[in-house]
């Protein structure tokens, strides 16, 4: 009886692999940019789950590129150094002391922890930021408050992403892991919103997919149900109708910008679900929302 049960379980596992085969064939050799953030960066079990997913993607022939945030780590480091955290329109005000801490934390701590986790799973990850090789160039970004521009310090707006180092690494055996720090023409470092970096990187490498790991299930309709696939027209209709509101508006508009720049599809998925990347890429409906480009 026990042997029969074990055999049935093994057959189920084989069936899961066979179900994934068409998606593996479809996406083999394609680049996938993953914005890693939210609760999946905090919970140890979820961390391991995401790292396993990314490593598996690499071994079965996809080319994952990871862009990470690190807001909570920065806030903690600032507090430990008695530096006040201040935000304007969701952007961290970044003075001279803050940019030093942000760069130290994002590049020296968070980035290397992710690289180490991926390497422990059998991947070959390499971590760097936009300063390396000047591969993310930026300029000062201002916040708009009551119709007026406000200087918020060393917060960067991306002007150019040089994809060569990413193409070289990801097409080989390596998994690039990018910290969202850029540099201007004078060599000044800037803190950049990680979603913006992920979208710009995805566009620069002509990614098949941009996947945003968040703490929400995806885009929902007026009845609160997840929308598994949608497009530009529907997104604007839902914004106008108030179905999409609050913090989801800038996120979906950023997704549309990525699509405009050449990314074929952008996924908003719940990073709190174990193995969320595999479930989204290798199942028919996925678990989150896919915003499709015209040629998807």
Secondary structure, DSSP 8 states (H G I E B T S, - for coil): -HHHHHHHHHHHHHHHHHHHHHHHHHHTT-EEEEEE-GGGGT-HHHHHHHHHHHHHHHHTT-EEEEEE--HHHHHHHHHHTT----EETTEE-B-HHHHHHHHIIIIIIIHHHHHHHHHHTT--EEEEETTGGG-EEEEEEEEEETTEEEEEEEEEEEEEE--HHHHHHHHTT-EEEEESEEE-TT--EEE--HHHHHHHHHHHTT-SEEEEEESS---B-TTS-B-SEE-HHHHHHHHHTTSS-THHHHHHHHHHHHHHTT-SEEEEEETTSTTHHHHHHSSSS-SSEEEE-TT-
